[in-house]
């Protein structure tokens, strides 16, 4: 006698929201801190160089991060990276003015 296959889980069932949002928040803080530190130190040398290198770094990481957005655990890290970059750029621009 064969055993019937297990039913497929319902989409969204069992999503670890608390843990995922915690990982997203931690990643956002780390990435924002790195972006702010990197940008402010480069801006001391040359502001145009700082903007250019920030864009190059984000453009280099973005394709790899985009591929990970569908992986169950890594998607939270990708969301945190996106938020961290945006917050870091906003903070760096606000600090420059």
PyMOL CGO cylinders between C-alpha atoms (Angstrom):
from pymol import cmd
from pymol.cgo import CYLINDER

trace = [
    CYLINDER, 0.00, 0.00, 0.00, 1.45, 3.39, -1.00, 0.3, 1, 1, 1, 1, 1, 1,
    CYLINDER, 1.45, 3.39, -1.00, 1.33, 6.44, 1.19, 0.3, 1, 1, 1, 1, 1, 1,
    CYLINDER, 1.33, 6.44, 1.19, -0.20, 9.51, -0.45, 0.3, 1, 1, 1, 1, 1, 1,
    CYLINDER, -0.20, 9.51, -0.45, 2.09, 12.51, -0.73, 0.3, 1, 1, 1, 1, 1, 1,
    CYLINDER, 2.09, 12.51, -0.73, 1.86, 15.13, 1.98, 0.3, 1, 1, 1, 1, 1, 1,
    CYLINDER, 1.86, 15.13, 1.98, -0.28, 18.13, 1.12, 0.3, 1, 1, 1, 1, 1, 1,
    CYLINDER, -0.28, 18.13, 1.12, 1.55, 21.24, 0.02, 0.3, 1, 1, 1, 1, 1, 1,
    CYLINDER, 1.55, 21.24, 0.02, 1.69, 23.99, 2.65, 0.3, 1, 1, 1, 1, 1, 1,
    CYLINDER, 1.69, 23.99, 2.65, -0.48, 27.03, 2.14, 0.3, 1, 1, 1, 1, 1, 1,
    CYLINDER, -0.48, 27.03, 2.14, 1.46, 30.01, 0.84, 0.3, 1, 1, 1, 1, 1, 1,
    CYLINDER, 1.46, 30.01, 0.84, 2.49, 32.26, 3.71, 0.3, 1, 1, 1, 1, 1, 1,
    CYLINDER, 2.49, 32.26, 3.71, 1.79, 29.65, 6.37, 0.3, 1, 1, 1, 1, 1, 1,
    CYLINDER, 1.79, 29.65, 6.37, 4.49, 29.37, 8.96, 0.3, 1, 1, 1, 1, 1, 1,
    CYLINDER, 4.49, 29.37, 8.96, 6.33, 32.56, 8.03, 0.3, 1, 1, 1, 1, 1, 1,
    CYLINDER, 6.33, 32.56, 8.03, 8.57, 33.50, 10.98, 0.3, 1, 1, 1, 1, 1, 1,
    CYLINDER, 8.57, 33.50, 10.98, 7.61, 37.17, 11.08, 0.3, 1, 1, 1, 1, 1, 1,
    CYLINDER, 7.61, 37.17, 11.08, 9.18, 38.06, 14.43, 0.3, 1, 1, 1, 1, 1, 1,
    CYLINDER, 9.18, 38.06, 14.43, 12.51, 36.43, 13.68, 0.3, 1, 1, 1, 1, 1, 1,
    CYLINDER, 12.51, 36.43, 13.68, 12.50, 37.72, 10.10, 0.3, 1, 1, 1, 1, 1, 1,
    CYLINDER, 12.50, 37.72, 10.10, 11.81, 41.30, 11.11, 0.3, 1, 1, 1, 1, 1, 1,
    CYLINDER, 11.81, 41.30, 11.11, 14.48, 41.04, 13.81, 0.3, 1, 1, 1, 1, 1, 1,
    CYLINDER, 14.48, 41.04, 13.81, 17.02, 39.90, 11.19, 0.3, 1, 1, 1, 1, 1, 1,
    CYLINDER, 17.02, 39.90, 11.19, 15.86, 42.67, 8.86, 0.3, 1, 1, 1, 1, 1, 1,
    CYLINDER, 15.86, 42.67, 8.86, 16.26, 45.31, 11.57, 0.3, 1, 1, 1, 1, 1, 1,
    CYLINDER, 16.26, 45.31, 11.57, 19.71, 44.08, 12.59, 0.3, 1, 1, 1, 1, 1, 1,
    CYLINDER, 19.71, 44.08, 12.59, 20.88, 43.97, 8.99, 0.3, 1, 1, 1, 1, 1, 1,
    CYLINDER, 20.88, 43.97, 8.99, 19.47, 47.45, 8.34, 0.3, 1, 1, 1, 1, 1, 1,
    CYLINDER, 19.47, 47.45, 8.34, 21.37, 48.90, 11.31, 0.3, 1, 1, 1, 1, 1, 1,
    CYLINDER, 21.37, 48.90, 11.31, 24.66, 47.25, 10.31, 0.3, 1, 1, 1, 1, 1, 1,
    CYLINDER, 24.66, 47.25, 10.31, 24.36, 48.28, 6.64, 0.3, 1, 1, 1, 1, 1, 1,
    CYLINDER, 24.36, 48.28, 6.64, 23.26, 51.84, 7.47, 0.3, 1, 1, 1, 1, 1, 1,
    CYLINDER, 23.26, 51.84, 7.47, 26.20, 52.23, 9.85, 0.3, 1, 1, 1, 1, 1, 1,
    CYLINDER, 26.20, 52.23, 9.85, 28.60, 50.93, 7.20, 0.3, 1, 1, 1, 1, 1, 1,
    CYLINDER, 28.60, 50.93, 7.20, 27.17, 53.21, 4.50, 0.3, 1, 1, 1, 1, 1, 1,
    CYLINDER, 27.17, 53.21, 4.50, 27.33, 56.26, 6.77, 0.3, 1, 1, 1, 1, 1, 1,
    CYLINDER, 27.33, 56.26, 6.77, 30.88, 55.51, 7.94, 0.3, 1, 1, 1, 1, 1, 1,
    CYLINDER, 30.88, 55.51, 7.94, 32.13, 54.75, 4.44, 0.3, 1, 1, 1, 1, 1, 1,
    CYLINDER, 32.13, 54.75, 4.44, 30.45, 57.79, 2.93, 0.3, 1, 1, 1, 1, 1, 1,
    CYLINDER, 30.45, 57.79, 2.93, 31.51, 60.31, 5.57, 0.3, 1, 1, 1, 1, 1, 1,
    CYLINDER, 31.51, 60.31, 5.57, 35.12, 59.22, 5.54, 0.3, 1, 1, 1, 1, 1, 1,
    CYLINDER, 35.12, 59.22, 5.54, 35.28, 59.37, 1.75, 0.3, 1, 1, 1, 1, 1, 1,
    CYLINDER, 35.28, 59.37, 1.75, 33.51, 62.73, 1.74, 0.3, 1, 1, 1, 1, 1, 1,
    CYLINDER, 33.51, 62.73, 1.74, 36.39, 64.14, 3.79, 0.3, 1, 1, 1, 1, 1, 1,
    CYLINDER, 36.39, 64.14, 3.79, 38.65, 63.37, 0.85, 0.3, 1, 1, 1, 1, 1, 1,
    CYLINDER, 38.65, 63.37, 0.85, 36.32, 64.23, -2.02, 0.3, 1, 1, 1, 1, 1, 1,
    CYLINDER, 36.32, 64.23, -2.02, 32.51, 64.41, -2.05, 0.3, 1, 1, 1, 1, 1, 1,
    CYLINDER, 32.51, 64.41, -2.05, 32.20, 63.42, -5.70, 0.3, 1, 1, 1, 1, 1, 1,
    CYLINDER, 32.20, 63.42, -5.70, 34.42, 60.40, -5.10, 0.3, 1, 1, 1, 1, 1, 1,
    CYLINDER, 34.42, 60.40, -5.10, 32.26, 59.41, -2.12, 0.3, 1, 1, 1, 1, 1, 1,
    CYLINDER, 32.26, 59.41, -2.12, 29.05, 59.50, -4.14, 0.3, 1, 1, 1, 1, 1, 1,
    CYLINDER, 29.05, 59.50, -4.14, 30.63, 57.63, -7.04, 0.3, 1, 1, 1, 1, 1, 1,
    CYLINDER, 30.63, 57.63, -7.04, 32.07, 54.87, -4.87, 0.3, 1, 1, 1, 1, 1, 1,
    CYLINDER, 32.07, 54.87, -4.87, 28.83, 54.47, -2.90, 0.3, 1, 1, 1, 1, 1, 1,
    CYLINDER, 28.83, 54.47, -2.90, 26.96, 53.96, -6.16, 0.3, 1, 1, 1, 1, 1, 1,
    CYLINDER, 26.96, 53.96, -6.16, 29.58, 51.50, -7.43, 0.3, 1, 1, 1, 1, 1, 1,
    CYLINDER, 29.58, 51.50, -7.43, 29.40, 49.44, -4.23, 0.3, 1, 1, 1, 1, 1, 1,
    CYLINDER, 29.40, 49.44, -4.23, 25.60, 49.29, -4.25, 0.3, 1, 1, 1, 1, 1, 1,
    CYLINDER, 25.60, 49.29, -4.25, 25.50, 48.49, -7.97, 0.3, 1, 1, 1, 1, 1, 1,
    CYLINDER, 25.50, 48.49, -7.97, 27.99, 45.68, -7.39, 0.3, 1, 1, 1, 1, 1, 1,
    CYLINDER, 27.99, 45.68, -7.39, 26.08, 44.11, -4.51, 0.3, 1, 1, 1, 1, 1, 1,
    CYLINDER, 26.08, 44.11, -4.51, 22.58, 44.59, -5.94, 0.3, 1, 1, 1, 1, 1, 1,
    CYLINDER, 22.58, 44.59, -5.94, 22.56, 41.73, -8.51, 0.3, 1, 1, 1, 1, 1, 1,
    CYLINDER, 22.56, 41.73, -8.51, 23.66, 39.16, -5.94, 0.3, 1, 1, 1, 1, 1, 1,
    CYLINDER, 23.66, 39.16, -5.94, 21.19, 40.44, -3.35, 0.3, 1, 1, 1, 1, 1, 1,
    CYLINDER, 21.19, 40.44, -3.35, 18.40, 40.40, -5.94, 0.3, 1, 1, 1, 1, 1, 1,
    CYLINDER, 18.40, 40.40, -5.94, 19.00, 36.68, -6.55, 0.3, 1, 1, 1, 1, 1, 1,
    CYLINDER, 19.00, 36.68, -6.55, 18.75, 35.93, -2.82, 0.3, 1, 1, 1, 1, 1, 1,
    CYLINDER, 18.75, 35.93, -2.82, 15.37, 37.66, -2.37, 0.3, 1, 1, 1, 1, 1, 1,
    CYLINDER, 15.37, 37.66, -2.37, 13.45, 34.43, -3.01, 0.3, 1, 1, 1, 1, 1, 1,
    CYLINDER, 13.45, 34.43, -3.01, 15.44, 32.28, -0.55, 0.3, 1, 1, 1, 1, 1, 1,
    CYLINDER, 15.44, 32.28, -0.55, 13.42, 31.90, 2.67, 0.3, 1, 1, 1, 1, 1, 1,
    CYLINDER, 13.42, 31.90, 2.67, 16.07, 33.02, 5.18, 0.3, 1, 1, 1, 1, 1, 1,
    CYLINDER, 16.07, 33.02, 5.18, 18.13, 35.35, 3.03, 0.3, 1, 1, 1, 1, 1, 1,
    CYLINDER, 18.13, 35.35, 3.03, 15.13, 37.41, 1.90, 0.3, 1, 1, 1, 1, 1, 1,
    CYLINDER, 15.13, 37.41, 1.90, 15.05, 39.06, 5.34, 0.3, 1, 1, 1, 1, 1, 1,
    CYLINDER, 15.05, 39.06, 5.34, 18.72, 40.00, 4.99, 0.3, 1, 1, 1, 1, 1, 1,
    CYLINDER, 18.72, 40.00, 4.99, 18.06, 41.44, 1.53, 0.3, 1, 1, 1, 1, 1, 1,
    CYLINDER, 18.06, 41.44, 1.53, 15.17, 43.56, 2.86, 0.3, 1, 1, 1, 1, 1, 1,
    CYLINDER, 15.17, 43.56, 2.86, 17.44, 44.83, 5.64, 0.3, 1, 1, 1, 1, 1, 1,
    CYLINDER, 17.44, 44.83, 5.64, 20.16, 45.68, 3.15, 0.3, 1, 1, 1, 1, 1, 1,
    CYLINDER, 20.16, 45.68, 3.15, 17.73, 47.73, 1.08, 0.3, 1, 1, 1, 1, 1, 1,
    CYLINDER, 17.73, 47.73, 1.08, 16.43, 49.63, 4.09, 0.3, 1, 1, 1, 1, 1, 1,
    CYLINDER, 16.43, 49.63, 4.09, 19.94, 50.12, 5.45, 0.3, 1, 1, 1, 1, 1, 1,
    CYLINDER, 19.94, 50.12, 5.45, 21.25, 51.60, 2.21, 0.3, 1, 1, 1, 1, 1, 1,
    CYLINDER, 21.25, 51.60, 2.21, 18.33, 54.01, 1.96, 0.3, 1, 1, 1, 1, 1, 1,
    CYLINDER, 18.33, 54.01, 1.96, 18.62, 55.11, 5.60, 0.3, 1, 1, 1, 1, 1, 1,
    CYLINDER, 18.62, 55.11, 5.60, 22.39, 55.44, 5.27, 0.3, 1, 1, 1, 1, 1, 1,
    CYLINDER, 22.39, 55.44, 5.27, 22.14, 57.61, 2.18, 0.3, 1, 1, 1, 1, 1, 1,
    CYLINDER, 22.14, 57.61, 2.18, 19.48, 59.81, 3.76, 0.3, 1, 1, 1, 1, 1, 1,
    CYLINDER, 19.48, 59.81, 3.76, 21.56, 60.21, 6.91, 0.3, 1, 1, 1, 1, 1, 1,
    CYLINDER, 21.56, 60.21, 6.91, 24.71, 60.95, 4.92, 0.3, 1, 1, 1, 1, 1, 1,
    CYLINDER, 24.71, 60.95, 4.92, 22.89, 63.59, 2.84, 0.3, 1, 1, 1, 1, 1, 1,
    CYLINDER, 22.89, 63.59, 2.84, 21.36, 65.13, 5.96, 0.3, 1, 1, 1, 1, 1, 1,
    CYLINDER, 21.36, 65.13, 5.96, 24.76, 65.19, 7.63, 0.3, 1, 1, 1, 1, 1, 1,
    CYLINDER, 24.76, 65.19, 7.63, 26.38, 66.85, 4.61, 0.3, 1, 1, 1, 1, 1, 1,
    CYLINDER, 26.38, 66.85, 4.61, 23.92, 69.76, 4.62, 0.3, 1, 1, 1, 1, 1, 1,
]
cmd.load_cgo(trace, "trace")
